[in-house]
Amino acid sequence: MIKYVTADMLDFSVDMPDMIIHQTNCEGRMGGGIAKTIKEKFPQVYVAYLEFLAQRRFNGENNLLGQVLETNVRIGDNIVKFVDVFAQNSCSENTSLYRDGRFTSYDALHDGLLYVRDFVVERLYEKRCRPIKVWMPAKIGCVKGGANFDVVTAIIKSVFDTPECNNMMELKLFEKPPFEQPTVEIFDT
């Protein structure tokens, strides 16, 4: 079952996920969106990402689109698996491969999410024998990646909205809460 939530995806004060999925680029930059926040709060995810890119490039792999990187992070007594889905070739200005200017590859996002569903979630489910708590941005690939929200929603539903998935996982799609202006008192002196 897919649930939409308005909350900070990285606030673990109420609940803790087993897995967090987010989109990354193949340039070695986590400079915006949720990736930047993950990099700042959990630097080991960024280090693993850079090591993954360096190793793949050393081995002569130039096309990483659709690949997935898993990084386990200890948070208190829990282990949270951060899953980077490589669905953007680049993120630098004027480097889009698409006429509409987006950076997100729909095919790579689809392939990466399929991999997560078919291998990562199933492996965790077999180990834990309970539904896996999976958290992901509702607009994955849309904000910094420029993807169309309706297309991304259709991809997510085609991958995760199945009877098998509903038994194996609890997917929460997070929307950031609206920014609230602090209350400022103005008075004359």
Phi, psi and omega per residue, in radians:
M1 nan 2.415 3.131
I2 -1.797 2.224 3.095
K3 -2.070 2.428 3.045
Y4 -1.747 2.328 -3.054
V5 -2.298 2.398 3.003
T6 -1.784 1.795 -3.106
A7 -2.990 2.971 3.052
D8 -1.364 2.031 -3.071
M9 -1.105 -0.407 -3.102
L10 -1.788 0.273 3.045
D11 -1.664 1.903 -3.073
F12 -1.775 0.379 -3.083
S13 -1.272 -0.449 -3.113
V14 -1.815 -0.679 -3.074
D15 -2.554 2.843 -3.123
M16 -2.288 2.231 3.105
P17 -1.424 2.865 2.940
D18 -1.527 -0.488 -3.037
M19 -2.602 2.459 3.006
I20 -2.120 2.197 3.112
I21 -1.854 2.343 3.013
H22 -2.553 2.832 -3.106
Q23 -1.625 2.472 3.066
T24 -2.265 2.918 3.093
N25 -1.826 3.024 -3.107
C26 -1.742 0.229 -3.111
E27 -1.629 -0.217 -3.091
G28 1.523 0.413 -3.134
R29 -2.163 2.271 2.975
M30 -2.078 1.238 -2.979
G31 -1.808 0.015 -3.126
G32 -2.723 2.927 3.085
G33 1.090 -2.679 -3.108
I34 -1.153 -0.516 3.124
A35 -1.064 -0.714 3.116
K36 -1.107 -0.749 3.137
T37 -1.138 -0.716 3.081
I38 -1.078 -0.781 3.123
K39 -0.995 -0.744 -3.106
E40 -1.270 -0.723 -3.085
K41 -1.440 -0.534 -3.055
F42 -2.342 1.280 -3.035
P43 -1.030 -0.399 3.128
Q44 -1.133 -0.471 3.083
V45 -1.187 -0.727 3.124
Y46 -1.171 -0.733 3.122
V47 -1.080 -0.779 3.117
A48 -1.089 -0.677 3.107
Y49 -1.065 -0.831 3.123
L50 -1.123 -0.711 3.103
E51 -1.114 -0.714 3.101
F52 -1.048 -0.845 3.131
L53 -1.077 -0.780 -3.130
A54 -1.090 -0.765 -3.141
Q55 -1.113 -0.776 -3.137
R56 -1.122 -0.748 3.131
R57 -1.154 -0.684 3.102
F58 -1.053 -0.634 3.130
N59 -1.443 0.061 3.073
G60 1.469 0.210 3.105
E61 -1.467 2.033 -3.128
N62 -1.769 -0.464 -3.132
N63 -1.833 1.809 -3.130
L64 -1.765 -0.007 -3.102
L65 -1.014 2.333 3.141
G66 1.567 -0.164 3.114
Q67 -1.417 2.900 -3.043
V68 -2.364 2.464 3.060
L69 -2.138 2.282 3.096
E70 -1.891 2.290 3.085
T71 -2.278 2.131 3.093
N72 -1.512 2.299 -3.132
V73 -2.217 2.236 3.079
R74 -1.430 2.171 3.065
I75 -2.203 1.829 -3.034
G76 1.104 -2.184 3.125
D77 -1.599 0.046 -3.041
N78 -1.909 2.719 2.989
I79 -1.940 2.141 3.079
V80 -1.911 2.274 3.129
K81 -1.618 1.999 3.045
F82 -1.582 2.213 -3.087
V83 -2.036 1.988 3.073
D84 -1.557 2.155 3.051
V85 -1.813 2.011 -3.124
F86 -1.384 1.675 -3.084
A87 -2.179 0.148 3.052
Q88 -2.247 2.168 3.064
N89 -1.208 -0.738 -3.112
S90 -2.468 3.078 3.061
C91 -2.529 0.056 -3.112
S92 -1.404 2.572 -3.123
E93 -0.932 2.428 3.097
N94 1.107 0.485 3.116
T95 -2.082 0.217 -3.136
S96 -1.109 2.471 3.086
L97 -1.575 -0.028 -2.984
Y98 -2.089 2.535 -3.122
R99 -1.032 -0.568 -3.108
D100 -1.420 0.024 3.058
G101 1.469 -0.034 -3.136
R102 -1.278 2.780 3.061
F103 -1.782 -0.486 -3.091
T104 -1.195 2.294 2.999
S105 -1.621 2.038 -3.141
Y106 -1.083 -0.706 3.132
D107 -1.101 -0.757 -3.138
A108 -1.164 -0.699 3.094
L109 -1.084 -0.810 3.116
H110 -1.041 -0.860 -3.117
D111 -1.093 -0.734 3.123
G112 -1.121 -0.752 3.123
L113 -1.175 -0.638 3.055
L114 -1.062 -0.760 3.112
Y115 -1.042 -0.803 3.135
V116 -1.017 -0.820 -3.129
R117 -1.101 -0.860 -2.980
D118 -1.356 -0.456 -3.072
F119 -2.078 -0.860 -3.047
V120 -1.244 -0.914 -3.107
V121 -1.126 -0.798 3.141
E122 -1.046 -0.733 3.137
R123 -1.093 -0.788 3.113
L124 -1.148 -0.722 -3.124
Y125 -1.069 -0.786 3.124
E126 -1.068 -0.625 -3.123
K127 -1.299 -0.652 -3.010
R128 -1.795 -0.334 3.112
C129 0.953 0.685 3.062
R130 -2.682 2.805 3.107
P131 -1.039 2.380 -3.119
I132 -1.528 2.305 3.111
K133 -1.477 1.942 -3.119
V134 -1.999 2.223 3.133
W135 -2.045 2.493 -3.111
M136 -2.706 2.588 3.046
P137 -1.102 2.392 3.117
A138 -1.103 -0.544 -3.109
K139 -1.846 0.647 -3.132
I140 -0.925 2.188 3.123
G141 1.402 -0.068 -3.052
C142 -1.624 -0.685 -2.996
V143 -1.316 -1.240 3.127
K144 -1.379 -0.484 -3.109
G145 -1.496 -0.207 3.055
G146 1.272 0.212 -3.121
A147 -1.230 2.737 3.074
N148 -1.357 2.197 -3.070
F149 -1.036 -0.699 -3.133
D150 -1.131 -0.667 3.110
V151 -1.168 -0.792 -3.138
V152 -1.099 -0.736 3.107
T153 -1.046 -0.739 3.112
A154 -1.111 -0.684 3.101
I155 -1.096 -0.849 -3.122
I156 -1.026 -0.806 -3.138
K157 -1.137 -0.697 -3.127
S158 -1.143 -0.531 -3.116
V159 -1.503 -0.795 -2.944
F160 -1.854 -0.266 -3.080
D161 -1.614 1.184 3.136
T162 -2.252 2.728 3.117
P163 -1.008 -0.687 3.140
E164 -1.094 -0.792 3.133
C165 -1.120 -0.681 -3.124
N166 -1.055 -0.510 3.089
N167 -1.419 -0.548 -3.033
M168 -1.587 -0.391 -3.016
M169 -2.577 2.752 2.981
E170 -2.012 1.840 -3.107
L171 -1.672 2.141 3.036
K172 -1.961 2.214 3.069
L173 -1.806 2.100 -3.016
F174 -1.713 2.302 2.994
E175 -1.917 2.324 3.126
K176 -1.105 2.456 3.068
P177 -1.175 2.633 3.131
P178 -1.105 2.538 3.129
F179 -1.214 2.218 3.126
E180 -1.789 2.260 3.095
Q181 -1.240 2.352 3.075
P182 -1.159 2.574 3.097
T183 -1.289 2.228 3.130
V184 -2.120 2.221 3.105
E185 -1.589 2.286 3.094
I186 -1.985 2.240 -3.141
F187 -2.528 2.741 3.114
D188 -1.557 2.583 3.095
T189 -1.948 nan nan
